[in-house]
Every structure is written in C-alpha cells, then in structure tokens.
Amino acid sequence: MAFNFYKFSGSGNDFIIIDNRNKIVDERNLSDFVVNVCRRKMSVGADGLILVEESDKADFRWQFFNSDGSRAEMCGNGARCAARFAYINGIAGTEMAFETDVGIISAYIADDQVKIKMTDPTDLRTDYAIQLEKGPLSVSSVNTGVPHIVLETSDTEPVEVVRTGREIRFHKSFAPAGTNVNFVCGLKDGSFANRTYERGVEDETLACGTGCVASAIIMAYKYGTDSPIDIITKSGGRLIVHYKEKNGRFYDIYLEGDARIIYKGEFWEGKGLRG
C-alpha cells in the first residue's frame, strides 16, 4: 500500500496533510497511525496530521489530530495549511469554507499567504491566580477554538516554556481536558513575541495559531491594542491577528500568515506506518 501526502508549514507549525476523500486511510487504527507518522526521525514527523474529506455542507471537511494521536477541535495554522492544500489540489478556489469540529471556517488564499476567519473567542478571563509548585501565578485565559492560558513576561527568551507550560497544562484547575499555555511580551515595534506549549504535542512548537490569537485578544482586552496585531512566533515567523471589539466582546477574528509546502511524498506500508 502506498499513498501520497503533503508536508506543510504554517509559520513553523508543521503538518502532514492527506487527501482522504476516497477514504484511503484505514480509520480502524487511526490514532496509532497518526502517532507513528508524526514521530520525528522515525517517520515523516509533524506537530499534527490533517485528513481532508468530502463534505455536503462546505468545500471539504477535515479531521485534525495532534501528534500524540488525540483529536483537536481546532488549529489555526493547520486550518491555513489545509486551505492552501485544498486550493493547490483543485478542491476549492481562492475563497472557501470547510467543516471543523468548532464549525465552518472560511479561508482566503493569496499566493502562499492564507487568511482564515476564526470562531469568536469565549470564556475570556484575566489576571486570576493559580497555585504552582513555586507559588501563586497570575494568568489570563480565553478559548479561541481550543483553551489557552496567556502569561505576560518581560522577555520570552529565558522562559522555561516546557517546564512551566507542562505544569499548567496538567493543572487541576483545567482538568480533565487540560490547556495550551502561551508566554507573551511586547516588542519595541509594537508587535508581540509569543511562545506556546501545545497540548497534544506536549512540547513547545515553533508557532501556534490559536495561541497567537489568544495572546492578541488578551493584550487587546487589557491594554486596548489596536487591530491588527502582529505576533512573532518562536520560528521568527509573523502572524497577523485581525479583530473587532465592542463592549469587551471580540468578534470577526481573522488569522493571517504564510502556509508553505515543504515537500510532497508517498507513504509506504511498513514500520513507519504500523509502529
């Protein structure tokens, strides 16, 4: 058995994307398959895997999986990559809509730049304390399709993203689902640097779309930062968050940035697929 896949990167967040409209992927052991092919050095390696499938409501539907095999409701950079994949393969035009677990997502293509309309954020809370091993910590949180904690810092470089992020990700306050964790700081040019510990990857990733949106929304809510907000990711890439706000409610959220093809390949059945 052999079938094609694409490797995409959205500002450093990398994904395996498969055209599964003809159901070429065996879903009986799908979680194991995802874990095996997302394993770095032993297989293709990626932060997540996307199956593009037929839809009777939109141009296509997706199934999105984290690298640990778990299903995720939404992924901003993954959505942008899936949209460009669909355009390149003639599944949709430069303007499209596709089904996700959080609803219909709209996308707009301009060369390798992709802009998606996010779902409106929910559950926004700012400046509340949680207890960590080292003592209390003030955090903010918002759900941008998936749950995110946002912590402000004067400099993201020395932050222990994995250690602190993992403790918060599994904190009892966010059980049982857990949360993603972002560390954000303002830069001299008015943009923000953001680093993210991602639930489901269980590590820092080079970028996180929903995390950048979460940090932008928290900064806008607390400090009145004007739209659009530029976010610099760990990879050095730039994501742009557009939004509208009225009486503390944020809506018409768009995430914009690059979605690049890294390569196209072919899976062959073997240890890389079966584990």
BAFI-892748 format. One record per atom (N, C-alpha, C): x, y, z. Coordinates in steps of 0.02 Angstrom, whole numbers, plus 50000, padded with zeros to 5 digits. Layout:
BAFI-892748
XYZ
...
This chain:
BAFI-892748
500424994150000
500005000050000
500445006250000
500275011049957
500625017449956
500125022949939
500195028749970
499785034449952
500145040849967
499945046149933
500295052449936
500105056549998
500555061050017
500425065850069
500815072250054
500625077650085
500995083850082
501245085550152
501835088650156
502085091450218
502045099150211
501675102250257
501585109450256
501865112550320
502045118950315
502245122750374
501865129350375
501555130850432
501225137250442
501615141050495
502065145350473
502495149250519
502895144850567
503065138850544
503465134250585
503065128550616
502405129250618
501965123850641
501885118950582
502115112750589
502125108350530
501605102750534
501355100950475
500785096250470
500865091550411
500645085450421
500555080650367
499835081250344
499715082050278
499045082750252
498925077450199
498365073950206
498185068450160
497505069750130
497455068950065
496795069150031
496445062550044
495965062750090
495625056550111
494905056350085
494775059850031
494085059950004
493875053049980
494355048849961
494195042049940
494315036949995
494395039450057
494475035150116
495065030250108
495645033050089
496225028750080
496565027150146
496415030950198
496715029750264
496265025150305
496545019750330
496185014950371
496045018050439
495415019350455
495245022750517
495185018050577
495275011550567
495205006850622
495765007850673
496355009750650
496925010950695
497205017950683
496745022750676
496945029350655
497395032850705
497255032250769
497665035550819
498385032950817
498465026450811
499135023550806
499495025950743
499125026250688
499405028650625
499675035750633
499275040050664
499475047050674
500115047450715
500125043850771
500715043850814
501335041650776
501265036350737
501835033550702
502115038150648
501675041250608
501925045350553
502145052250577
501895054450635
502095060950662
502735060550704
502985054450714
503585053450755
504195055850717
504535060850745
505115063650712
505705058750713
506095058950660
506695054850649
506525047650632
505945045050655
505755038150639
505265037850581
504955043650564
504485043850509
504485050950481
503925053250453
503915059950423
504035065250476
503675064750531
503745069550585
503325075850574
502925077650623
502505083650618
502175085150685
501925091350691
501545093250750
500835090450748
500595088950688
499915086350682
499795083350613
499225080050606
499035076950543
498315078850525
498205080350461
497555082650437
497315078050382
496695075750389
496365071950336
495845076550304
495905077650238
495425081650201
494915076950170
494275078150185
493745073350166
493155076950133
492705073050104
492115075650071
491645078850122
491275083950100
490785087350141
490175088950099
489585088450130
488965090450096
488745097350120
489175100650161
488995107250188
489485112650165
490075110750143
490595115550126
491045112550072
491595115950056
492055113450005
492375106850025
492495106050090
492765099750116
492685099850192
492835094250223
492865093850296
493545091250314
493755092550376
494385089750397
494305085650461
494785081250471
494915078350536
495615080550554
495675083450614
496325085850636
496555081950697
497185079850696
497465075950751
498125079050774
498215079350840
498865081150868
499345075350858
499985076650868
500485071450856
500445065650904
500085066550961
500005060951008
499405056650990
499085058050933
498515054150910
497845056650933
497835061750976
497205064351001
496875068950950
496215069050950
495835073450906
495815080550936
495915085650895
495875092550917
495295096050883
494965100450920
494385103950893
494575108850838
495145112150848
495335117450802
496085118550804
496365120950749
497075122750745
497135128250692
497335134250713
497345139850668
497835138950610
498455137050626
498955136150573
498795130050530
498525124850562
498315119050524
497755120750475
497295124950497
496745127050453
497005130850393
497495135150405
497775139050349
498135134450300
498495129450325
498845124750282
498345120350243
497825118050277
497315113950244
496975117850188
496865124250199
496545128450148
496985128950086
497635130150096
498075130650038
498145123850003
498165118550041
498175111750012
497565110849967
496975112749992
496355111949953
496375116049889
496645122049892
496695126249833
497175123249782
497765121149805
498275118349760
498025112149725
497615108149759
497375101849731
496695102449698
496455108449686
495835109449649
495205107549687
495255106949753
494675105249794
494245111349807
494565117249808
494205123549821
494565129149784
494225134849779
494515140749747
494895145049796
495035151349778
495405155749822
494995157949883
494335157349879
493905158349937
493535151949950
493525149650011
493235143050026
492955142850096
492615137450111
492375136050178
492445128550191
492625126750252
492695119550267
492465118150338
492255111850348
491995109650413
492555107850461
492495110150523
492925107950578
492485106150637
492795103850690
492405101950749
492115108050785
492345114050769
492065120050801
491605123850753
491475121050695
491015124250647
491355125450580
491015129350538
491265130850471
491785136350475
492365135250444
492905140050442
492975142650370
493015149350363
493125152350297
493865153850288
494095153350225
494805154550211
494875158250145
495425162050141
495565166250082
496305165450064
496445163950001
497115162349977
497395168149936
498015170149950
498385174949909
499105172549905
499265168849852
499925165649845
500035160949904
500595161849942
500705157349999
500435160350064
500075165850060
499765168950119
499035166650124
498845164650183
498155162150193
497865165650254
497255167950245
496885171350298
496265167450314
496155165750377
495565161850396
495155165850447
494505164850444
494055167750493
493965162750549
494165164750609
494125160550668
493425161050699
493265156250740
492665156750781
492765162150833
492225165150856
492275170350907
492545167350972
492995170951006
493275168251069
492755168051125
492845163451171
492395162651228
492805162051292
492455162451349
492755161051414
493355165351430
493325171751412
493885176351425
493905178251498
494485177051530
494605179051599
495305181951604
495395187051645
496055189951652
496265190451725
496925189651733
497255191051797
496955187351857
496935180851852
496735176851910
497315172151929
497315169951990
497895166252016
497775158752016
498305155051998
498325147852007
498945146152048
498925140752083
499485138852127
499935133852092
500575135652084
501065131052056
501555128952110
502015124452093
502505122152142
502905127852173
503065132852132
503465138552155
503035143852190
502375143152189
501945148152220
501395150352173
501005155452192
500455157752151
500705161252088
500315160652035
500485163751971
499865166951942
499915173151919
499355176651888
499325174851814
498735172651791
498655170651721
498015173751694
497955173651628
497345175351593
497175169551547
496555169051525
496365163451482
495805165351435
495775161651379
495245162651330
495235156351286
494635154651261
494565149051215
494505151851145
494975150251101
494975152551032
494855146750984
494425142151005
494315135950970
494565130151011
495105131351047
495375126851099
495585131351157
495635128551218
495795132751277
496525134951279
496625141251299
497305143951305
497385148051369
497945147051402
498175151351455
498685156251425
498665162451446
499135167551423
499485170551484
500155170451484
500555173451536
500985178951507
500975184751538
501395190251516
502085189651547
502595191551507
503275191451531
503655197151499
504185199351531
504575204851503
505025202551446
505155196051441
505585193251390
505415185851383
505255183651322
505065176651313
505665171951308
506265174551295
506835170251283
507035165951343
507085168751404
507305164651461
506755160351491
506145160851466
505585157151496
505675149651488
505545145851542
505555138551539
504885136151512
504805136551446
504165135251415
503915128251429
504345123251420
504135116351429
503985114851502
504425116651546
504325115051618
503705118551646
503665125151637
503095128851664
502465127251625
502525126851559
501945125351518
501635118651535
502055113551546
501795106951561
501445106851629
501705110451678
501385110551743
500695113851739
500635119151700
499995122451692
499525118351649
499795115351596
499385111251551
499015105751588
499335102751638
499035097251675
498765099551744
498705106051754
498485108651818
497755106551832
497605105251895
496935102951913
496395107951896
496575114451892
496085119551875
495815118851804
496195115251761
495995114651691
495845107451672
495805103051722
495645096051710
494895095451692
494705090251655
495145084951630
495455086451562
495185091351526
495405092451457
496105095351453
496305099151503
496955102451500
496925108851458
497495112051449
497505118351414
498175119351378
498185123551327
498805125951297
499045131851338
499695133351333
499985138551375
500435143051333
500305149751336
500675154651297
501055159451343
501635161451319
502055166451353
502145172251304
501935178251323
501915183851276
502255189951306
502605193751263
502895200051285
502865205151228
502815211451246
502805216851196
503505218251170
503545220051105
504175221851073
504175229351055
504765232051042
504835239251032
504445241750971
504345237650921
503995239850861
503235239350866
502985237550926
502265237050936
501985230150925
502385225550900
502175218550893
502285214850959
502105208550960
502185204351020
502545197951002
502975195651046
503285189051039
502875184051077
502795178151049
502375173051082
502705166151075
502715162551131
502945155651132
502395151451163
502315145251137
501755141151157
501955134051174
501705131651231
501715124551247
501045121751223
501065116951177
500445114451147
500225107751177
499615107851200
499275101751222
499225097051162
499355090651172
499305085751118
499965084651082
500375089851078
501065089051055
501505087751117
501295090651173
501635090151238
502355092651234
502425098351201
503075101551194
502955108651167
503485112551166
503435119051132
503435117951057
503025121551021
503025121450948
503305128050923
503505128150860
503805134250831
503285139650819
502645137850819
502105142650812
501455139250833
500965143250852
500295140650868
499795146050849
499385144750800
498915149750775
498395151750826
498055146850856
497555148450906
497865151750967
498495149950982
498855153051037
499025160351023
499225161850962
499375168750943
498735172950946
498175170050925
497535173650930
497365174851003
497465169751045
497315170451116
497725176051147
498375176251133
498795181451161
498595188351136
498435188751071
498225195151042
497585197651075
497105193151085
496465195151116
496565197451188
496975193951225
497105195951295
497455202651297
497955203751254
498295210251253
497825215851233
497395214551184
496915219551163
496415221151218
496195216051253
495705217151307
496015221051364
496625219451382
496935222551441
497205229551426
497475230451365
497835236651351
497555240651293
497015238351263
496705242151209
497125242351145
497545237251134
497955236951074
497515236751012
497685240950963
497265241450902
497375235450856
496855233850819
496885228750766
497175231850703
497585228050664
497805221150677
498405221050724
498515215250754
499085214150799
499565209250766
500195211050762
500715206550735
501015202450792
501045195950781
501335191350830
501935187950799
502505188350833
503115184950809
503175178250846
503195172850807
503215166150835
503935164050851
503995158350884
504655155550900
505085154550838
504765152950782
505135151750719
505395158250689
505165163950714
505325170350684
504805172550633
504315168350621
503775169950575
503305175150606
502925178350562
502455183550584
501745181450568
501325181350619
500615180150609
500235186550626
499725187950588
499335194150596
498635192350620
498425195350675
497765194150703
497335200450694
496795199650658
496315204950647
495705203650690
495385208950715
494795207950757
494375214250760
493765213350783
493335218950802
493135217950875
492995223450908
492825223050979
492285228050996
491815226051037
491285230451061
491095228451131
491155233051178
490975231951248
491315225751277
491945224751259
492315219151286
492195212551251
491775212651198
491645206551160
492035206851095
492405201451080
492815201151020
492475196750968
492495199050905
492165195450851
492515197050785
492305193650731
492635194350666
493385193650673
493585187950701
494295186550713
494595183250651
495135185950625
495485183050568
496215181750586
496485176250562
497195174550571
497515174150502
498055177750493
498385178250427
499125176650433
499385172950385
500095171550383
500265166650327
500885164450325
501105160150271
500895152950284
500795149250229
500655142050230
501055139050173
501635136250190
502105134150138
502135126550130
502195124450067
502315117450053
503055115950067
503185111050108
503875108850120
504075103550069
503645098550062
503755093550010
503135089250002
503135085449948
502615080449934
502955073649935
502635068749967
502945062249973
502435056649965
502675050649978
502245044749972
502365040150031
501835038350066
501885033450120
501925026350091
502375022350120
502395015250105
502265011450169
501855006350164
501695002450224
502334999150251
502404999750316
503004997050349
503014999550420
503594999250450
503645001250520
503455008550531
503575012750481
503395019850487
502655020850493
502255016050467
501525016650470
501235012350526
501515006350536
501185001650582
501445002250653
502025005450663
502305005750730
502744999850744
